[in-house]
Amino acid sequence: MKNFRLGILATSMSLLWAGGAMAATPVDQLERIQPKLLPPPFVMEHDQVAKGEPKVVEFTLTIEEKKVVIDEDNDTTLQAMTFNGTLPGPTMVVHEGDYVELTLINPTESVLEHNIDFHAATGALGGASLTTIQPGEEVVLRFKADRPGTFIYHCAPEGMVPWHVVSGMSGTIMVLPRDGLKDGQGNPLTYDKVYTIGEMDLYIPTDEDGEYKDYDTLMESYGDTLEVMRTLLPSHIVFNGKVGALSGDGALKANVGDNVLFIHSSANRDTRPHLIGGHGDYVWETGKFNNAPEVDLETWFIRGGSAGAALYKFKQPGVYAYVNHNLIEAFEKGASGHVVVEGDWDDDLMKQVSAPGPIKSK
């Protein structure tokens, strides 16, 4: 009878393990890691398939309130609020079942309270109510990454959420499935490079002559900025915090044959990413990896307050434009960038059959 009961217990335990109902190790005994966060468009080093048990992944974000130049050609500035000094904040990567343990620091030189709302988290306003800190304070928040996908995080202080978000305080966290990305048939998908693109709508006040105003302090800019925000008409719509951030020396790089994953976030407004000359081989428009990706898209839709992901294998060299395909927003407001691809040209995919010349009379 004793052996029979032990057998029943073992079978029950196996079923619990198989169903994921029981953690293998208590959270306070899990391995802890401290990966290095990178400034966008770059993404921290990570495994595409999880190794071993879930981990506690420790991150630190330091709030920085500072003036930034958002358009060098016109010397246009923004009194910004940032995570780790960048617009957007750095992209974090964990695996489903991992625990995110964030230390949020609000330095003494700040003038405002701040917090963080993780769209990937469950409970307490995404952590916002548990992370509100004044200048000179820090706080530690832990949450379980219990669903895979790409998710926004942003600052969300009571009564001031829009101002903090459109002043730069947003970023992305990617929660990968433990066994990696899959296509619609369950086949593995991998990437050679990954870039993060944070699309941001900015609201810079102008003076009576129509020139963009420059402010000495964050609080000095508040009233005028609020007026512009309430028009719902952004002065700039940019990738990664400034006009031209992803062109010239900042252009994204790839080689022919590379599978590149583009993580695109927009904390406030809807957008329509498009890769001119390429496609979305596999696209998770809503960013949620439990859903099968759409395939072969020309343009995809990212809802305001979300992040999506698109995977594309480059087949031709050249300069590709990556744009918001509201082309007015791309070419007039700044929502565009470039991907520079090296490699050999394939005439079978595209070829100029004859060079431009005079019209031949018939």
HELIX and SHEET records of a PDB file:
HELIX    1   1 LYS A    2  ALA A   18  1                                  17    
HELIX    2   2 VAL A   27  GLN A   29  5                                   3    
HELIX    3   3 ALA A  124  GLY A  127  5                                   4    
HELIX    4   4 ALA A  128  THR A  131  1                                   4    
HELIX    5   5 VAL A  161  VAL A  166  1                                   6    
HELIX    6   6 LEU A  218  MET A  229  1                                  12    
HELIX    7   7 GLY A  248  GLY A  250  5                                   3    
HELIX    8   8 LEU A  327  PHE A  331  1                                   5    
SHEET    1   A 3 ARG A  32  ILE A  33  0                                        
SHEET    2   A 3 VAL A  56  ASP A  71  1                                        
SHEET    3   A 3 THR A  76  PHE A  83 -1                                        
SHEET    1   B 4 ARG A  32  ILE A  33  0                                        
SHEET    2   B 4 VAL A  56  ASP A  71  1                                        
SHEET    3   B 4 TYR A  99  ASN A 106  1                                        
SHEET    4   B 4 GLU A 137  LYS A 144 -1                                        
SHEET    1   C 4 MET A  92  HIS A  95  0                                        
SHEET    2   C 4 SER A 170  LEU A 176  1                                        
SHEET    3   C 4 GLY A 149  HIS A 154 -1                                        
SHEET    4   C 4 ASP A 117  PHE A 118 -1                                        
SHEET    1   D 2 LEU A 181  LYS A 182  0                                        
SHEET    2   D 2 PRO A 188  LEU A 189 -1                                        
SHEET    1   E 6 HIS A 236  PHE A 239  0                                        
SHEET    2   E 6 LYS A 193  LEU A 202 -1                                        
SHEET    3   E 6 ASN A 259  SER A 266  1                                        
SHEET    4   E 6 SER A 306  LYS A 313 -1                                        
SHEET    5   E 6 GLY A 280  TRP A 284 -1                                        
SHEET    6   E 6 GLU A 294  LEU A 297 -1                                        
SHEET    1   F 4 LEU A 252  ASN A 255  0                                        
SHEET    2   F 4 SER A 336  GLU A 342  1                                        
SHEET    3   F 4 GLY A 318  ASN A 324 -1                                        
SHEET    4   F 4 PRO A 273  ILE A 276 -1                                        
END                                                                             
